[in-house]
Each structure stands twice: as structure tokens, then as C-alpha cells.
Amino acid sequence: MAVTLSESAAKHVANFLARRGKGVGVRLGVKTSGCSGMAYKLEYADQADEADIVFESHGVKVLVDPKSLPYIDGTELDFVREGLNEGFKFNNPNVKDQCGCGESFNV
């Protein structure tokens, strides 16, 4: 089981944490939401929770709660720039379907 960051995502997170002046990494999870059932949760983490499962990619920690891991196992978080837009992209091999707006998914 693993959740990883692309090199681009790891650089973006590391730069943000350095500018912010605190934080141990990025926390990734899922919540029930949207028209397809689940949505990603992404936030910068100041500390690891006792139950967190910790992965590391390109020197950056990825913290995942145990309940979310089955839905995002194998996911790579990428940071992409497309034209004037930039943001995180979830490459999740478990997704069976997602809504038209791309905000929610099901497995």
C-alpha cells in the first residue's frame, strides 16, 4: 500500500511549507460528498496524528488516515499547470467513475 507524490507535487508542497514556516507534510484523505459519492481532502499538516499512516515521496511526507487508505491506495498526487491554471491532480487507479465536474468519484 502506498500513496505517492510526483516530483512536481513534492516540490510544490516543500516550497509552500518553507514559505509557511511550519508543517510536516501534506494530509490526504477522502470524505463522503458530491454526486459520485466521495471527494478528496487535501490539507497541509502541522503534525502527524497517532493513527496516520505516513508515506514519503521525494523527501515530503504524505499522511493518510487508515479509513481513507483503501480508497486512495496507489494514488499519485501530481501538481500540474495547464495554460493559466495550476493545481493538484489525483491519479487514482481505484476510480471506477467520477462526476462531470471532476470533484467527486466512486470506487
Secondary structure by P-SEA (a helix, b strand, c coil): ccccccaaaaaaaaaaaaaaccccbbbbbccccccccbbbbbbbbccccccccccccccbbbbbccccccccccbbbbbbbcccbbbbbbbcccccccccccccccc
